[in-house]
Amino acid sequence: MVWLLQGSALLLSDISEMETNVKNKEFTNVALIGDGYVGKTCVLNCLQKSNFRNTAPNVYTEMTIEKIVADKKIQFKIIDTAGQEEYDDVRKDVYKKADIFLLCFCVADKVSYENITSKWMGELYQYKNKPIILLGTKVDLRINSSNTSISRDKGIKLQKRIGAKFYIECSSKSGEGISDVMIAATKILLTNQHKKSCIIL
């Protein structure tokens, strides 16, 4: 099943139906993956502090975000990775630990969009059973008439092509779509918990 995240309210209603399936103190690793300079670190900063800081890419950073659902604590460890080839070994170690992949491209950069299939899905192939959230970053830089910008429709097509659970567009600068990232991750966690709690006779 594939979802397109179009608004927090739609997703929150689904969360409320499954929230009783969450165990206390869930720890879920979310790995930020994608080309350098697509804005992964800025997304991480916004998730943590809800403000924009234009920072240089780094090799490895992690932080913990805690959400409360039905009086239960859910803890997400968000891991920011470098996209350069020289850090392949660092990323591979992160892939093994990840529960969810947050796969990023910049909507104003056609190359980063094409690299989702030409590079990143290849790296994640052996982890294809792990859920993916496809994230289009820097929507504030999109120029609809430009050949280098990626439309929302193209993002949705890519989501379906790679089998990502969600496609979200965001801007770390304006804050648009940032909160939807954790809402989507929460829904994936709750859905997985719901499946595990079902007994097939």
N, C-alpha and C positions, 0 to 999 in steps of 0.2 A: 504494500500500500504506500502511496506517495501523497504527501500533503503539500499544499502551497499556503504559507503563512501570510494571511492578508490582514490580520488585525489581532491584537492581544485578546479581545473579548471572546472571539470564536474559540480560541485555544483554551482560555481559562475555564470556559464552561465544560470542556472535555476533561480538564484536570480535576475538577470538583467531583466528577463521577468516579474517578479511579483513585482518588487520593488515599483512601483507606488501605490500599495495597502496599503503601510505602512503609518499609521498615525504619526503625529509629536509627538515625545517624548513617545514612547511606553515603558512601564515598564513590564518586564517579569521576573518572579522568576524561577530560575533554581536550583533545589536541588540536591546536590551531596550525593548519597546514596551508602552504601556498607559496607563490613566488615572493622574493624579497621586494619590499617597497609597495606591496598591495595594501598595507595598512593593518597588518595583524597586531602589531604592538600597540597601535592607537586604539584598536578595538578592545584589547586587553585592559588598557588604562581606563577606558570609558566604562567597561564592565565593573571595574574595581572602584573607581572614584566618581563616575558619572560626569567626567569632564574631559575635554580634548587637550591632548598634549602632542605636539608634532615631534616625535622622537625617532631616532635612528634605529634600524633593525638590530636585533641582538641574536645571540647564539641560542640561549635557553633562559626562559623566565617562567616561573609558575606562581600562581596565586590561588587562594581558596575563596569561594563564594558560598555563603550559606543561605538556603531558602527554607522557609517554614511552610509546610503544607499539612493542614489538619493536625496541628500541634506536633508534627514530626519534623526533625531536622534532616535536611538533605544537603550534603556538602559536595560541591563540585570543585575539583582541582583543575584549573585551566592552565594548560601548558603551551607557551608560545615558542615556536621553533624557527630556526633560520632556514631560508629556502635555498641557500647556495650549495653547490655540489660538494664543497669541502666539508660540509656538516652532515653528510649522508648518514654516517654512523650514529651521530647524535639523534637524528630523526628516527632511525630504525629502532633504537632503544625505546623511544617515546611511543612508537606505533604498537609495540608489544604490550605496553601498559595501558594504552588508550581504550576507553569504553565507547567513546563517541568521537568522530572526526568532524571538525569544523573546517571545511575545505573552502579556501578563500581565493577570489579573483577580484580585480579592480574593474568596475564597469566602464572606466575610461581608458582601459588598456587591453586591446584586443589580444596581445600576445599572452598575457596572464590568463585570459579566458581560454585560449587554445591550449595552453599548457595543462589545464585541468585534465584533459583526455590524453594529451601527448606525453605528459610526464607524471602527474600526480596520481592518476588512477592506476598507472603501472606500478608505482611504489606501493600502493595500498592493496594491490591485487590479492596478496595472500591473507589480507585481513578483510576480505569482501563481505564477511558476515557481520562486521561491525557497522552500525548505522552512521550515515553521513548527513550533515547539514551543509548545504551549499550556500555560501555567503558572498553576495556581490557587494563590494565595499566602494566607498567614495562616490556615492550617488550624487553628491553635490557637484562633482566634476563632470558629470555626464553631459554631453552635447548631442542631442538627439539627431541632429543633421550630420554628425561626423561619422566617417567610415570606421574610425577607431573605437567608437563607443559601443557598448553592448546594451541592447534594449532589454526591457523586462521580459518580453516574449522569448528572446534568445536564452535568457537565464532560466526560464521555465522549461524550455526544450532541453537544455543541458541537464537540468535536474532530473528529468524523466529518462534521459539517455544514460546517466550514470547510476540511476536508482537511488538518488538521495531522498531522504525522508521529507526534507523541507528545502524550500528556496526562500532566502531572506535577503532583502536589500537594506543597506544601512549607510549611514554617514557618521563617522566619529566626530566630525566637526559640528554638525547640527544636532546630533543625538538621535536622528531618525533611525528607527529599526533596532537600536542597540538592545533595548529591553526584550525584544522578541527573541533574541539569541538564547537567553536563559529560559524563556518560556518554552521554546522548542526543545531544548535539552531536557527540561523537566518532563515534558510530555513523553519523550522517548524513554526516559527512565521509568515513568509510571506505566507506560505500555508494556515494557519488558517485565516489570514486576507483575503486571496483570496476567501476562502469558505464563509466567513461572508458577503463579498461584492456581492456574487452571489444571484440573485433573482430567486426563483423557481416558475414558473407559473403553 
